Amino acid sequence: MNKYVLDIFKDQDALKTLNKWSILITLGAFILFYLFEVLFTNTTGSAVIGWSPLELLLSVILIFLIIFAVITVHEAIHGLFFKLFRPRGNVKFGYSKGMFYATSPGEVFRRHEFKIIIIMPFIIITALMMMIWFIVPHASIKYFLALHTGACAGDFYYLHLLNKHPEMQYVEDTDVGMTMYESHPDG
């Protein structure tokens, strides 16, 4: 049986690719959301011109708290969908080499299930942020959207690999990545 193994923490080429993708996706997303802001929103709020040092410090702290909350929700959504498809499966959360992650090690998913697990945080968080942008327009939202989109580079990379190997019908989630199989590994 053919299989493809990805150990994201040992595969230096994959890590380099992820770093490039993250930067390019973040920049591309920023341009896209900036254009969206100009064309479709009535955004209010200015840059930091005229702010006191205390206001700047509080803003930086708030930005980090929001980014941490978005990352936490992102990984929780992965965990929720792991549980949706494998209710008895174990879900673990972690951080390694600059990446936060959710994993359900040893669980085997059909490729379409794994694609859903991978893409749902991007879809849900982007949709929520876009709704917030229209309800409470503020210039900072485009930055959070761009940062979150760039942070999804690992998810997009997994989707890329799944699409690159259409013969692989099953995906086993691992602590360090994934293993794709042509047929179920237990069958």
PyMOL commands that place a pseudoatom at each C-alpha (Angstrom):
pseudoatom trace, name=CA, resn=MET, resi=1, chain=A, elem=C, hetatm=0, pos=[0.000, 0.000, 0.000]
pseudoatom trace, name=CA, resn=ASN, resi=2, chain=A, elem=C, hetatm=0, pos=[1.354, 3.391, -0.996]
pseudoatom trace, name=CA, resn=LYS, resi=3, chain=A, elem=C, hetatm=0, pos=[1.503, 6.122, 1.590]
pseudoatom trace, name=CA, resn=TYR, resi=4, chain=A, elem=C, hetatm=0, pos=[2.825, 9.633, 2.043]
pseudoatom trace, name=CA, resn=VAL, resi=5, chain=A, elem=C, hetatm=0, pos=[4.270, 10.674, 5.410]
pseudoatom trace, name=CA, resn=LEU, resi=6, chain=A, elem=C, hetatm=0, pos=[4.649, 14.297, 6.502]
pseudoatom trace, name=CA, resn=ASP, resi=7, chain=A, elem=C, hetatm=0, pos=[6.624, 15.079, 9.657]
pseudoatom trace, name=CA, resn=ILE, resi=8, chain=A, elem=C, hetatm=0, pos=[6.249, 18.830, 9.600]
pseudoatom trace, name=CA, resn=PHE, resi=9, chain=A, elem=C, hetatm=0, pos=[8.824, 19.383, 12.351]
pseudoatom trace, name=CA, resn=LYS, resi=10, chain=A, elem=C, hetatm=0, pos=[11.611, 17.380, 10.674]
pseudoatom trace, name=CA, resn=ASP, resi=11, chain=A, elem=C, hetatm=0, pos=[10.925, 18.167, 7.018]
pseudoatom trace, name=CA, resn=GLN, resi=12, chain=A, elem=C, hetatm=0, pos=[13.105, 21.235, 6.434]
pseudoatom trace, name=CA, resn=ASP, resi=13, chain=A, elem=C, hetatm=0, pos=[11.722, 21.758, 2.929]
pseudoatom trace, name=CA, resn=ALA, resi=14, chain=A, elem=C, hetatm=0, pos=[8.174, 21.784, 4.299]
pseudoatom trace, name=CA, resn=LEU, resi=15, chain=A, elem=C, hetatm=0, pos=[9.156, 24.274, 7.016]
pseudoatom trace, name=CA, resn=LYS, resi=16, chain=A, elem=C, hetatm=0, pos=[10.808, 26.573, 4.452]
pseudoatom trace, name=CA, resn=THR, resi=17, chain=A, elem=C, hetatm=0, pos=[7.735, 26.304, 2.236]
pseudoatom trace, name=CA, resn=LEU, resi=18, chain=A, elem=C, hetatm=0, pos=[5.463, 27.120, 5.174]
pseudoatom trace, name=CA, resn=ASN, resi=19, chain=A, elem=C, hetatm=0, pos=[7.529, 30.177, 6.088]
pseudoatom trace, name=CA, resn=LYS, resi=20, chain=A, elem=C, hetatm=0, pos=[7.416, 31.460, 2.491]
pseudoatom trace, name=CA, resn=TRP, resi=21, chain=A, elem=C, hetatm=0, pos=[3.707, 30.716, 2.181]
pseudoatom trace, name=CA, resn=SER, resi=22, chain=A, elem=C, hetatm=0, pos=[2.957, 32.432, 5.481]
pseudoatom trace, name=CA, resn=ILE, resi=23, chain=A, elem=C, hetatm=0, pos=[4.697, 35.642, 4.445]
pseudoatom trace, name=CA, resn=LEU, resi=24, chain=A, elem=C, hetatm=0, pos=[3.251, 35.673, 0.921]
pseudoatom trace, name=CA, resn=ILE, resi=25, chain=A, elem=C, hetatm=0, pos=[-0.259, 34.777, 2.076]
pseudoatom trace, name=CA, resn=THR, resi=26, chain=A, elem=C, hetatm=0, pos=[-0.188, 37.459, 4.782]
pseudoatom trace, name=CA, resn=LEU, resi=27, chain=A, elem=C, hetatm=0, pos=[0.975, 40.127, 2.318]
pseudoatom trace, name=CA, resn=GLY, resi=28, chain=A, elem=C, hetatm=0, pos=[-1.516, 39.017, -0.323]
pseudoatom trace, name=CA, resn=ALA, resi=29, chain=A, elem=C, hetatm=0, pos=[-4.335, 38.923, 2.227]
pseudoatom trace, name=CA, resn=PHE, resi=30, chain=A, elem=C, hetatm=0, pos=[-3.436, 42.383, 3.484]
pseudoatom trace, name=CA, resn=ILE, resi=31, chain=A, elem=C, hetatm=0, pos=[-3.599, 43.782, -0.062]
pseudoatom trace, name=CA, resn=LEU, resi=32, chain=A, elem=C, hetatm=0, pos=[-6.888, 41.987, -0.702]
pseudoatom trace, name=CA, resn=PHE, resi=33, chain=A, elem=C, hetatm=0, pos=[-8.480, 43.174, 2.560]
pseudoatom trace, name=CA, resn=TYR, resi=34, chain=A, elem=C, hetatm=0, pos=[-7.146, 46.698, 2.063]
pseudoatom trace, name=CA, resn=LEU, resi=35, chain=A, elem=C, hetatm=0, pos=[-8.799, 46.808, -1.355]
pseudoatom trace, name=CA, resn=PHE, resi=36, chain=A, elem=C, hetatm=0, pos=[-11.973, 45.352, 0.156]
pseudoatom trace, name=CA, resn=GLU, resi=37, chain=A, elem=C, hetatm=0, pos=[-11.891, 48.070, 2.815]
pseudoatom trace, name=CA, resn=VAL, resi=38, chain=A, elem=C, hetatm=0, pos=[-11.505, 50.830, 0.235]
pseudoatom trace, name=CA, resn=LEU, resi=39, chain=A, elem=C, hetatm=0, pos=[-14.247, 49.478, -2.032]
pseudoatom trace, name=CA, resn=PHE, resi=40, chain=A, elem=C, hetatm=0, pos=[-16.863, 48.063, 0.328]
pseudoatom trace, name=CA, resn=THR, resi=41, chain=A, elem=C, hetatm=0, pos=[-16.633, 49.322, 3.896]
pseudoatom trace, name=CA, resn=ASN, resi=42, chain=A, elem=C, hetatm=0, pos=[-17.108, 52.624, 5.600]
pseudoatom trace, name=CA, resn=THR, resi=43, chain=A, elem=C, hetatm=0, pos=[-14.225, 52.045, 7.946]
pseudoatom trace, name=CA, resn=THR, resi=44, chain=A, elem=C, hetatm=0, pos=[-13.584, 54.434, 10.756]
pseudoatom trace, name=CA, resn=GLY, resi=45, chain=A, elem=C, hetatm=0, pos=[-10.577, 54.656, 12.987]
pseudoatom trace, name=CA, resn=SER, resi=46, chain=A, elem=C, hetatm=0, pos=[-7.167, 56.012, 12.272]
pseudoatom trace, name=CA, resn=ALA, resi=47, chain=A, elem=C, hetatm=0, pos=[-3.645, 54.817, 12.633]
pseudoatom trace, name=CA, resn=VAL, resi=48, chain=A, elem=C, hetatm=0, pos=[-1.744, 55.548, 15.809]
pseudoatom trace, name=CA, resn=ILE, resi=49, chain=A, elem=C, hetatm=0, pos=[-0.999, 59.188, 14.934]
pseudoatom trace, name=CA, resn=GLY, resi=50, chain=A, elem=C, hetatm=0, pos=[-1.405, 61.393, 17.974]
pseudoatom trace, name=CA, resn=TRP, resi=51, chain=A, elem=C, hetatm=0, pos=[-1.724, 58.560, 20.484]
pseudoatom trace, name=CA, resn=SER, resi=52, chain=A, elem=C, hetatm=0, pos=[-0.019, 58.827, 23.857]
pseudoatom trace, name=CA, resn=PRO, resi=53, chain=A, elem=C, hetatm=0, pos=[2.605, 56.250, 24.854]
pseudoatom trace, name=CA, resn=LEU, resi=54, chain=A, elem=C, hetatm=0, pos=[0.098, 54.662, 27.269]
pseudoatom trace, name=CA, resn=GLU, resi=55, chain=A, elem=C, hetatm=0, pos=[-2.524, 54.373, 24.515]
pseudoatom trace, name=CA, resn=LEU, resi=56, chain=A, elem=C, hetatm=0, pos=[0.067, 52.761, 22.241]
pseudoatom trace, name=CA, resn=LEU, resi=57, chain=A, elem=C, hetatm=0, pos=[1.106, 50.282, 24.950]
pseudoatom trace, name=CA, resn=LEU, resi=58, chain=A, elem=C, hetatm=0, pos=[-2.496, 49.367, 25.727]
pseudoatom trace, name=CA, resn=SER, resi=59, chain=A, elem=C, hetatm=0, pos=[-3.175, 48.935, 22.004]
pseudoatom trace, name=CA, resn=VAL, resi=60, chain=A, elem=C, hetatm=0, pos=[-0.201, 46.594, 21.611]
pseudoatom trace, name=CA, resn=ILE, resi=61, chain=A, elem=C, hetatm=0, pos=[-1.358, 44.548, 24.597]
pseudoatom trace, name=CA, resn=LEU, resi=62, chain=A, elem=C, hetatm=0, pos=[-4.892, 44.404, 23.173]
pseudoatom trace, name=CA, resn=ILE, resi=63, chain=A, elem=C, hetatm=0, pos=[-3.547, 43.312, 19.773]
pseudoatom trace, name=CA, resn=PHE, resi=64, chain=A, elem=C, hetatm=0, pos=[-1.615, 40.435, 21.337]
pseudoatom trace, name=CA, resn=LEU, resi=65, chain=A, elem=C, hetatm=0, pos=[-4.657, 39.390, 23.368]
pseudoatom trace, name=CA, resn=ILE, resi=66, chain=A, elem=C, hetatm=0, pos=[-6.861, 39.417, 20.269]
pseudoatom trace, name=CA, resn=ILE, resi=67, chain=A, elem=C, hetatm=0, pos=[-4.306, 37.433, 18.247]
pseudoatom trace, name=CA, resn=PHE, resi=68, chain=A, elem=C, hetatm=0, pos=[-3.989, 34.893, 21.077]
pseudoatom trace, name=CA, resn=ALA, resi=69, chain=A, elem=C, hetatm=0, pos=[-7.795, 34.615, 21.260]
pseudoatom trace, name=CA, resn=VAL, resi=70, chain=A, elem=C, hetatm=0, pos=[-8.071, 34.116, 17.492]
pseudoatom trace, name=CA, resn=ILE, resi=71, chain=A, elem=C, hetatm=0, pos=[-5.374, 31.410, 17.536]
pseudoatom trace, name=CA, resn=THR, resi=72, chain=A, elem=C, hetatm=0, pos=[-7.089, 29.694, 20.473]
pseudoatom trace, name=CA, resn=VAL, resi=73, chain=A, elem=C, hetatm=0, pos=[-10.461, 29.731, 18.726]
pseudoatom trace, name=CA, resn=HIS, resi=74, chain=A, elem=C, hetatm=0, pos=[-8.820, 28.551, 15.483]
pseudoatom trace, name=CA, resn=GLU, resi=75, chain=A, elem=C, hetatm=0, pos=[-7.311, 25.478, 17.155]
pseudoatom trace, name=CA, resn=ALA, resi=76, chain=A, elem=C, hetatm=0, pos=[-10.523, 24.844, 19.124]
pseudoatom trace, name=CA, resn=ILE, resi=77, chain=A, elem=C, hetatm=0, pos=[-12.427, 24.716, 15.822]
pseudoatom trace, name=CA, resn=HIS, resi=78, chain=A, elem=C, hetatm=0, pos=[-9.978, 22.094, 14.541]
pseudoatom trace, name=CA, resn=GLY, resi=79, chain=A, elem=C, hetatm=0, pos=[-10.566, 20.173, 17.775]
pseudoatom trace, name=CA, resn=LEU, resi=80, chain=A, elem=C, hetatm=0, pos=[-14.339, 20.474, 17.441]
pseudoatom trace, name=CA, resn=PHE, resi=81, chain=A, elem=C, hetatm=0, pos=[-14.268, 19.023, 13.934]
pseudoatom trace, name=CA, resn=PHE, resi=82, chain=A, elem=C, hetatm=0, pos=[-11.879, 16.236, 14.956]
pseudoatom trace, name=CA, resn=LYS, resi=83, chain=A, elem=C, hetatm=0, pos=[-14.487, 15.319, 17.595]
pseudoatom trace, name=CA, resn=LEU, resi=84, chain=A, elem=C, hetatm=0, pos=[-17.357, 15.713, 15.147]
pseudoatom trace, name=CA, resn=PHE, resi=85, chain=A, elem=C, hetatm=0, pos=[-15.873, 13.061, 12.867]
pseudoatom trace, name=CA, resn=ARG, resi=86, chain=A, elem=C, hetatm=0, pos=[-14.341, 10.855, 15.605]
pseudoatom trace, name=CA, resn=PRO, resi=87, chain=A, elem=C, hetatm=0, pos=[-16.276, 11.464, 18.847]
pseudoatom trace, name=CA, resn=ARG, resi=88, chain=A, elem=C, hetatm=0, pos=[-14.210, 8.923, 20.790]
pseudoatom trace, name=CA, resn=GLY, resi=89, chain=A, elem=C, hetatm=0, pos=[-10.906, 10.222, 19.438]
pseudoatom trace, name=CA, resn=ASN, resi=90, chain=A, elem=C, hetatm=0, pos=[-8.389, 12.013, 21.608]
pseudoatom trace, name=CA, resn=VAL, resi=91, chain=A, elem=C, hetatm=0, pos=[-7.662, 15.656, 20.750]
pseudoatom trace, name=CA, resn=LYS, resi=92, chain=A, elem=C, hetatm=0, pos=[-4.448, 17.327, 21.857]
pseudoatom trace, name=CA, resn=PHE, resi=93, chain=A, elem=C, hetatm=0, pos=[-3.363, 20.939, 21.573]
pseudoatom trace, name=CA, resn=GLY, resi=94, chain=A, elem=C, hetatm=0, pos=[0.206, 22.178, 21.513]
pseudoatom trace, name=CA, resn=TYR, resi=95, chain=A, elem=C, hetatm=0, pos=[2.866, 24.583, 20.359]
pseudoatom trace, name=CA, resn=SER, resi=96, chain=A, elem=C, hetatm=0, pos=[6.141, 23.694, 18.649]
pseudoatom trace, name=CA, resn=LYS, resi=97, chain=A, elem=C, hetatm=0, pos=[8.644, 25.500, 16.412]
pseudoatom trace, name=CA, resn=GLY, resi=98, chain=A, elem=C, hetatm=0, pos=[6.505, 28.613, 16.145]
pseudoatom trace, name=CA, resn=MET, resi=99, chain=A, elem=C, hetatm=0, pos=[3.287, 26.750, 15.361]
pseudoatom trace, name=CA, resn=PHE, resi=100, chain=A, elem=C, hetatm=0, pos=[0.189, 26.215, 17.455]
pseudoatom trace, name=CA, resn=TYR, resi=101, chain=A, elem=C, hetatm=0, pos=[-1.645, 23.036, 16.562]
pseudoatom trace, name=CA, resn=ALA, resi=102, chain=A, elem=C, hetatm=0, pos=[-4.521, 20.723, 17.320]
pseudoatom trace, name=CA, resn=THR, resi=103, chain=A, elem=C, hetatm=0, pos=[-4.129, 17.032, 16.630]
pseudoatom trace, name=CA, resn=SER, resi=104, chain=A, elem=C, hetatm=0, pos=[-6.020, 13.799, 16.984]
pseudoatom trace, name=CA, resn=PRO, resi=105, chain=A, elem=C, hetatm=0, pos=[-3.066, 11.420, 16.835]
pseudoatom trace, name=CA, resn=GLY, resi=106, chain=A, elem=C, hetatm=0, pos=[-3.697, 7.973, 15.441]
pseudoatom trace, name=CA, resn=GLU, resi=107, chain=A, elem=C, hetatm=0, pos=[-7.178, 8.754, 14.129]
pseudoatom trace, name=CA, resn=VAL, resi=108, chain=A, elem=C, hetatm=0, pos=[-7.808, 7.916, 10.486]
pseudoatom trace, name=CA, resn=PHE, resi=109, chain=A, elem=C, hetatm=0, pos=[-10.134, 10.123, 8.438]
pseudoatom trace, name=CA, resn=ARG, resi=110, chain=A, elem=C, hetatm=0, pos=[-11.464, 9.974, 4.908]
pseudoatom trace, name=CA, resn=ARG, resi=111, chain=A, elem=C, hetatm=0, pos=[-9.789, 12.637, 2.797]
pseudoatom trace, name=CA, resn=HIS, resi=112, chain=A, elem=C, hetatm=0, pos=[-12.976, 14.784, 2.553]
pseudoatom trace, name=CA, resn=GLU, resi=113, chain=A, elem=C, hetatm=0, pos=[-13.376, 14.682, 6.358]
pseudoatom trace, name=CA, resn=PHE, resi=114, chain=A, elem=C, hetatm=0, pos=[-9.788, 15.783, 6.854]
pseudoatom trace, name=CA, resn=LYS, resi=115, chain=A, elem=C, hetatm=0, pos=[-10.216, 18.610, 4.337]
pseudoatom trace, name=CA, resn=ILE, resi=116, chain=A, elem=C, hetatm=0, pos=[-13.218, 19.853, 6.322]
pseudoatom trace, name=CA, resn=ILE, resi=117, chain=A, elem=C, hetatm=0, pos=[-11.276, 19.636, 9.596]
pseudoatom trace, name=CA, resn=ILE, resi=118, chain=A, elem=C, hetatm=0, pos=[-8.418, 21.599, 8.029]
pseudoatom trace, name=CA, resn=ILE, resi=119, chain=A, elem=C, hetatm=0, pos=[-10.386, 24.394, 6.326]
pseudoatom trace, name=CA, resn=MET, resi=120, chain=A, elem=C, hetatm=0, pos=[-13.191, 25.126, 8.824]
pseudoatom trace, name=CA, resn=PRO, resi=121, chain=A, elem=C, hetatm=0, pos=[-11.227, 27.462, 11.135]
pseudoatom trace, name=CA, resn=PHE, resi=122, chain=A, elem=C, hetatm=0, pos=[-10.321, 29.659, 8.158]
pseudoatom trace, name=CA, resn=ILE, resi=123, chain=A, elem=C, hetatm=0, pos=[-13.905, 29.730, 6.897]
pseudoatom trace, name=CA, resn=ILE, resi=124, chain=A, elem=C, hetatm=0, pos=[-15.565, 30.318, 10.274]
pseudoatom trace, name=CA, resn=ILE, resi=125, chain=A, elem=C, hetatm=0, pos=[-13.135, 32.918, 11.617]
pseudoatom trace, name=CA, resn=THR, resi=126, chain=A, elem=C, hetatm=0, pos=[-12.935, 34.813, 8.323]
pseudoatom trace, name=CA, resn=ALA, resi=127, chain=A, elem=C, hetatm=0, pos=[-16.733, 34.895, 8.050]
pseudoatom trace, name=CA, resn=LEU, resi=128, chain=A, elem=C, hetatm=0, pos=[-17.078, 36.133, 11.648]
pseudoatom trace, name=CA, resn=MET, resi=129, chain=A, elem=C, hetatm=0, pos=[-14.426, 38.807, 11.208]
pseudoatom trace, name=CA, resn=MET, resi=130, chain=A, elem=C, hetatm=0, pos=[-16.042, 39.995, 7.977]
pseudoatom trace, name=CA, resn=MET, resi=131, chain=A, elem=C, hetatm=0, pos=[-19.429, 40.263, 9.736]
pseudoatom trace, name=CA, resn=ILE, resi=132, chain=A, elem=C, hetatm=0, pos=[-17.821, 42.200, 12.589]
pseudoatom trace, name=CA, resn=TRP, resi=133, chain=A, elem=C, hetatm=0, pos=[-16.167, 44.480, 10.029]
pseudoatom trace, name=CA, resn=PHE, resi=134, chain=A, elem=C, hetatm=0, pos=[-19.566, 45.474, 8.644]
pseudoatom trace, name=CA, resn=ILE, resi=135, chain=A, elem=C, hetatm=0, pos=[-21.216, 45.800, 12.059]
pseudoatom trace, name=CA, resn=VAL, resi=136, chain=A, elem=C, hetatm=0, pos=[-18.384, 47.690, 13.777]
pseudoatom trace, name=CA, resn=PRO, resi=137, chain=A, elem=C, hetatm=0, pos=[-16.194, 49.032, 10.967]
pseudoatom trace, name=CA, resn=HIS, resi=138, chain=A, elem=C, hetatm=0, pos=[-12.657, 49.709, 12.063]
pseudoatom trace, name=CA, resn=ALA, resi=139, chain=A, elem=C, hetatm=0, pos=[-9.398, 49.905, 10.131]
pseudoatom trace, name=CA, resn=SER, resi=140, chain=A, elem=C, hetatm=0, pos=[-7.657, 47.364, 12.383]
pseudoatom trace, name=CA, resn=ILE, resi=141, chain=A, elem=C, hetatm=0, pos=[-9.884, 44.478, 11.317]
pseudoatom trace, name=CA, resn=LYS, resi=142, chain=A, elem=C, hetatm=0, pos=[-8.077, 44.124, 7.987]
pseudoatom trace, name=CA, resn=TYR, resi=143, chain=A, elem=C, hetatm=0, pos=[-4.830, 43.491, 9.887]
pseudoatom trace, name=CA, resn=PHE, resi=144, chain=A, elem=C, hetatm=0, pos=[-6.380, 40.727, 11.974]
pseudoatom trace, name=CA, resn=LEU, resi=145, chain=A, elem=C, hetatm=0, pos=[-7.898, 39.168, 8.857]
pseudoatom trace, name=CA, resn=ALA, resi=146, chain=A, elem=C, hetatm=0, pos=[-4.548, 39.268, 7.051]
pseudoatom trace, name=CA, resn=LEU, resi=147, chain=A, elem=C, hetatm=0, pos=[-2.638, 37.879, 10.048]
pseudoatom trace, name=CA, resn=HIS, resi=148, chain=A, elem=C, hetatm=0, pos=[-5.127, 35.062, 10.545]
pseudoatom trace, name=CA, resn=THR, resi=149, chain=A, elem=C, hetatm=0, pos=[-5.084, 34.220, 6.842]
pseudoatom trace, name=CA, resn=GLY, resi=150, chain=A, elem=C, hetatm=0, pos=[-1.277, 34.072, 6.912]
pseudoatom trace, name=CA, resn=ALA, resi=151, chain=A, elem=C, hetatm=0, pos=[-1.383, 31.942, 10.058]
pseudoatom trace, name=CA, resn=CYS, resi=152, chain=A, elem=C, hetatm=0, pos=[-3.503, 29.444, 8.108]
pseudoatom trace, name=CA, resn=ALA, resi=153, chain=A, elem=C, hetatm=0, pos=[-0.502, 28.683, 5.848]
pseudoatom trace, name=CA, resn=GLY, resi=154, chain=A, elem=C, hetatm=0, pos=[-0.031, 25.293, 7.518]
pseudoatom trace, name=CA, resn=ASP, resi=155, chain=A, elem=C, hetatm=0, pos=[-3.661, 24.404, 6.903]
pseudoatom trace, name=CA, resn=PHE, resi=156, chain=A, elem=C, hetatm=0, pos=[-3.399, 25.522, 3.282]
pseudoatom trace, name=CA, resn=TYR, resi=157, chain=A, elem=C, hetatm=0, pos=[-0.222, 23.445, 2.923]
pseudoatom trace, name=CA, resn=TYR, resi=158, chain=A, elem=C, hetatm=0, pos=[-2.050, 20.333, 4.161]
pseudoatom trace, name=CA, resn=LEU, resi=159, chain=A, elem=C, hetatm=0, pos=[-4.828, 21.002, 1.644]
pseudoatom trace, name=CA, resn=HIS, resi=160, chain=A, elem=C, hetatm=0, pos=[-2.196, 21.447, -1.065]
pseudoatom trace, name=CA, resn=LEU, resi=161, chain=A, elem=C, hetatm=0, pos=[-0.693, 18.057, -0.216]
pseudoatom trace, name=CA, resn=LEU, resi=162, chain=A, elem=C, hetatm=0, pos=[-4.118, 16.393, -0.209]
pseudoatom trace, name=CA, resn=ASN, resi=163, chain=A, elem=C, hetatm=0, pos=[-4.863, 17.877, -3.631]
pseudoatom trace, name=CA, resn=LYS, resi=164, chain=A, elem=C, hetatm=0, pos=[-1.391, 16.950, -4.904]
pseudoatom trace, name=CA, resn=HIS, resi=165, chain=A, elem=C, hetatm=0, pos=[-2.018, 13.294, -3.984]
pseudoatom trace, name=CA, resn=PRO, resi=166, chain=A, elem=C, hetatm=0, pos=[-5.617, 12.575, -5.067]
pseudoatom trace, name=CA, resn=GLU, resi=167, chain=A, elem=C, hetatm=0, pos=[-4.968, 8.826, -4.946]
pseudoatom trace, name=CA, resn=MET, resi=168, chain=A, elem=C, hetatm=0, pos=[-4.597, 9.050, -1.175]
pseudoatom trace, name=CA, resn=GLN, resi=169, chain=A, elem=C, hetatm=0, pos=[-8.083, 8.440, 0.235]
pseudoatom trace, name=CA, resn=TYR, resi=170, chain=A, elem=C, hetatm=0, pos=[-7.339, 8.220, 3.980]
pseudoatom trace, name=CA, resn=VAL, resi=171, chain=A, elem=C, hetatm=0, pos=[-5.423, 10.483, 6.311]
pseudoatom trace, name=CA, resn=GLU, resi=172, chain=A, elem=C, hetatm=0, pos=[-4.034, 9.503, 9.686]
pseudoatom trace, name=CA, resn=ASP, resi=173, chain=A, elem=C, hetatm=0, pos=[-3.423, 12.490, 11.908]
pseudoatom trace, name=CA, resn=THR, resi=174, chain=A, elem=C, hetatm=0, pos=[-0.157, 12.322, 13.842]
pseudoatom trace, name=CA, resn=ASP, resi=175, chain=A, elem=C, hetatm=0, pos=[1.546, 14.374, 16.534]
pseudoatom trace, name=CA, resn=VAL, resi=176, chain=A, elem=C, hetatm=0, pos=[3.992, 15.663, 13.912]
pseudoatom trace, name=CA, resn=GLY, resi=177, chain=A, elem=C, hetatm=0, pos=[1.886, 15.928, 10.769]
pseudoatom trace, name=CA, resn=MET, resi=178, chain=A, elem=C, hetatm=0, pos=[-0.069, 13.359, 8.819]
pseudoatom trace, name=CA, resn=THR, resi=179, chain=A, elem=C, hetatm=0, pos=[0.221, 10.114, 6.922]
pseudoatom trace, name=CA, resn=MET, resi=180, chain=A, elem=C, hetatm=0, pos=[-1.883, 9.671, 3.792]
pseudoatom trace, name=CA, resn=TYR, resi=181, chain=A, elem=C, hetatm=0, pos=[-2.876, 6.225, 2.486]
pseudoatom trace, name=CA, resn=GLU, resi=182, chain=A, elem=C, hetatm=0, pos=[-4.427, 4.910, -0.725]
pseudoatom trace, name=CA, resn=SER, resi=183, chain=A, elem=C, hetatm=0, pos=[-6.596, 2.518, 1.271]
pseudoatom trace, name=CA, resn=HIS, resi=184, chain=A, elem=C, hetatm=0, pos=[-7.537, 2.302, 4.932]
pseudoatom trace, name=CA, resn=PRO, resi=185, chain=A, elem=C, hetatm=0, pos=[-4.391, 1.335, 6.897]
pseudoatom trace, name=CA, resn=ASP, resi=186, chain=A, elem=C, hetatm=0, pos=[-6.325, -1.267, 8.931]
pseudoatom trace, name=CA, resn=GLY, resi=187, chain=A, elem=C, hetatm=0, pos=[-7.912, -2.836, 5.872]
for i in range(1, 187): cmd.bond("trace and resi %d" % i, "trace and resi %d" % (i + 1))
show_as sticks, trace
zoom trace
